[in-house]
Structure formats: C-alpha cells, structure tokens
Amino acid sequence: MIVESYYWKKELYTSFQTLARFRHLKREVEQSYVKAEKALMIGAYIIRKLDEAQKIPPELLQKKEIVEHVKSKGTLIDHMNWHRIDSHYDFEQKGAEEKDWRFIINQIIHSFSLFFSYDENARLDGFLINSDKTKKQLILFLPLELILRMFLSVSEGDITMTSMIRDLVGRENDGSPIFGPMKLKNAVYSYP
C-alpha cells in the first residue's frame, strides 16, 4: 500500500526525465540502455501501484490510444531467439488498434520482448514491446511521446476531490448488510 504518493510521483518524474534525455544522447553506451529500460519499467510499475493504492483517478488508466502493431509470423518465440525480431514479425503486416493506458502499462511491466526504435535521425522515437501473452500474436510500437505523456500526466497531478463507494456484497443471517472494501469511484485530478 502506498501511503504518501508524492515520493512515488517524484520517482516517476525522474523516469520521465531519464527517457526524455535518452532521446538526445550524443553517445549511447550499454549503461544508457539499462537506465532507459529501468526508467520505462519502474515508471510503469509506479503507475500501476498508484492505481492499485487508489492514488490516481480510476478513469486515468481508461484513456484510449491508437497503438500500432506488427503481426507475428507464427514462429516459436522463446528466451533463446526473442531478439531475432525480423524472423518473428512481418513488418509488411502493420496494423493499429485501440488500447487503454492500463493495457499499455501492463505490456511494459510484463514485457517479454523490448526493442528500442529510432527515427530517421537516429533518435529514440519509441519501443517495440510485447508480453508473454501477446508475443505469439504481435509486437506493439509504443511511441516515446505516448510514454512520456503517460508518465507526466500521472506524476504531475494531484487528487483534489474524491467520491468513494462501499458496495453491498451480501447479508448476514440476521439481514444486516455486509459491505466490501471502500473503492475510489471517481476523482478530480488537478495539475499545477
């Protein structure tokens, strides 16, 4: 359980900064890639934990995005050959579908394959990623701009008003109500 979200959001903002800086690195070394991977994964994990602790509005992770993907060729993908991206995915078979932020965050957290993607100027423009569950179907392209927007949207906001609800889950033998846990129904998320 997260008691005070400020420190978690501060760490999320640090992940945002690391990824934003990576795009402008003059010289990339292995340690740079490790820092970017950690920033991506830790940032996604922080967002999920903030959501589970009800420190962000439930509707925030329900935002929808059109995400590009590349279809699988149907080959066996495992820990010994996952890096052979061209032999597993047909880059002529591109598509797009609508996914919510929760799905995207979970793909990052449960990533099986993770590749850095670069634009024509050799600058980071996103990530190719899939999870153990999606690797047989496709690999997603997550634009860096989307990830930065997600990280910044969560890290910079504060809940300023909430509405919570406790659902009736049953009744005792004497007819008295049994209530479930208190849940965040909706919240106003304000930005500085």
C-alpha positions in Angstrom: 0.0 0.0 0.0 1.3 3.5 -0.9 0.6 5.9 2.0 2.1 9.1 0.5 2.1 9.3 -3.3 4.4 12.4 -3.5 7.6 10.4 -3.4 6.4 7.8 -5.9 5.3 10.5 -8.3 8.7 12.2 -7.8 10.4 8.9 -8.8 8.0 8.6 -11.8 9.0 12.1 -12.9 12.7 11.0 -12.7 11.8 8.1 -15.0 10.2 10.7 -17.3 13.4 12.8 -17.3 15.6 9.8 -18.0 13.6 8.7 -21.0 13.3 12.3 -22.4 17.1 12.7 -22.0 17.9 9.4 -23.7 16.4 10.8 -27.0 19.0 13.5 -27.1 22.1 11.5 -26.0 25.2 12.2 -28.2 26.8 8.9 -27.4 24.9 5.8 -26.3 26.6 3.2 -24.3 25.2 0.0 -22.7 24.7 1.7 -19.4 22.5 4.3 -21.2 20.2 1.5 -22.4 20.0 -0.1 -19.0 19.0 3.3 -17.5 16.3 3.8 -20.1 14.9 0.2 -19.6 14.8 0.7 -15.9 13.1 4.1 -16.2 10.5 2.5 -18.5 9.8 -0.5 -16.3 10.0 1.3 -13.0 7.7 4.1 -14.3 5.1 1.7 -15.5 5.3 -0.2 -12.1 4.8 3.0 -10.2 1.8 3.9 -12.2 0.2 0.5 -11.6 0.9 0.7 -7.8 -0.5 4.2 -7.6 -3.6 2.9 -9.3 -3.9 -0.1 -7.0 -3.5 2.2 -4.0 -6.3 4.5 -5.4 -3.9 7.5 -5.6 -4.9 8.3 -9.2 -8.4 8.6 -10.7 -9.7 5.3 -12.0 -10.6 6.8 -15.3 -7.0 7.9 -15.9 -5.9 4.4 -17.0 -9.0 4.0 -19.0 -7.8 6.6 -21.6 -7.6 5.1 -25.0 -4.8 5.4 -27.6 -4.4 4.0 -31.1 -1.3 1.8 -30.9 0.4 0.4 -34.0 1.5 -3.2 -34.1 3.2 -5.7 -36.3 1.7 -9.2 -36.8 3.6 -12.4 -35.8 4.8 -14.8 -38.5 3.6 -17.7 -36.2 7.1 -18.8 -35.3 8.2 -20.1 -31.9 9.4 -17.2 -29.8 11.4 -18.1 -26.6 14.3 -16.9 -24.5 16.9 -18.2 -26.9 15.6 -16.4 -30.1 13.4 -13.5 -29.0 16.0 -11.0 -30.3 15.5 -12.1 -33.9 12.7 -9.7 -34.5 12.7 -9.9 -38.3 12.3 -13.6 -38.3 9.3 -13.5 -35.9 7.3 -10.5 -37.1 6.1 -9.5 -40.5 6.9 -5.8 -40.8 4.8 -5.7 -44.0 1.7 -6.6 -41.9 1.3 -3.5 -39.8 -2.0 -2.6 -38.1 -3.3 -0.5 -35.4 -5.8 -0.9 -32.6 -7.3 1.0 -29.7 -5.8 0.1 -26.3 -6.2 1.8 -22.9 -3.4 3.0 -20.7 -3.8 0.1 -18.3 -3.2 -2.4 -21.1 -0.1 -0.4 -22.2 1.3 -0.2 -18.7 0.8 -4.0 -18.2 2.6 -4.7 -21.5 5.6 -2.8 -20.2 5.5 -4.5 -16.8 5.1 -8.0 -18.3 7.4 -7.4 -21.3 8.9 -10.4 -23.0 10.5 -8.6 -25.9 11.7 -5.0 -25.7 13.4 -3.2 -28.6 14.4 0.5 -28.9 13.0 2.1 -32.0 14.7 5.1 -33.8 13.6 7.7 -36.2 15.4 8.7 -39.4 17.8 11.0 -37.4 18.8 8.0 -35.2 17.0 9.4 -32.2 14.8 7.3 -29.9 11.2 7.5 -31.0 9.6 4.6 -29.1 9.7 1.0 -28.2 8.7 -2.3 -29.8 7.3 -4.4 -27.0 5.1 -7.4 -26.2 4.4 -9.6 -23.3 4.5 -13.4 -22.8 0.8 -13.4 -23.6 0.9 -11.3 -26.7 4.3 -12.4 -28.2 2.6 -15.1 -30.4 0.2 -12.6 -32.0 2.1 -9.3 -32.4 4.6 -6.8 -31.2 3.4 -3.3 -30.3 5.0 0.0 -31.2 4.8 2.4 -28.2 5.8 5.9 -29.2 8.1 7.7 -26.8 5.8 10.7 -26.9 2.9 8.5 -25.5 5.0 7.0 -22.7 6.3 10.5 -21.7 2.7 11.9 -21.8 1.5 9.0 -19.6 4.4 9.4 -17.1 4.0 13.2 -16.9 0.2 13.0 -16.6 0.4 10.8 -13.6 3.5 12.3 -11.9 2.3 15.9 -12.1 -1.3 15.6 -10.9 -2.9 15.5 -7.5 -6.3 14.3 -6.4 -8.2 17.3 -5.2 -11.6 15.8 -4.8 -12.9 12.2 -4.5 -16.0 10.2 -4.4 -15.8 6.7 -2.8 -18.2 3.9 -2.5 -18.6 0.7 -0.5 -20.6 -1.9 -2.3 -23.1 -4.2 -0.6 -21.7 -7.7 -1.1 -24.2 -9.7 0.9 -26.3 -10.0 4.0 -25.7 -11.6 7.4 -28.2 -14.3 8.6 -30.0 -11.6 10.6 -30.4 -9.4 7.5 -27.7 -6.9 8.3 -25.6 -5.8 5.4 -22.1 -7.0 4.6 -20.1 -4.3 2.7 -17.0 -4.8 0.6 -13.9 -2.6 0.7 -14.1 1.1 0.1 -13.3 1.9 -3.6 -12.5 5.1 -5.3 -15.4 5.8 -7.6 -14.1 9.0 -9.3 -11.7 11.8 -8.6 -10.7 15.2 -9.8 -7.0 15.2 -10.8 -5.6 18.7 -10.8 -2.4 20.0 -12.3 -0.2 22.9 -11.2 
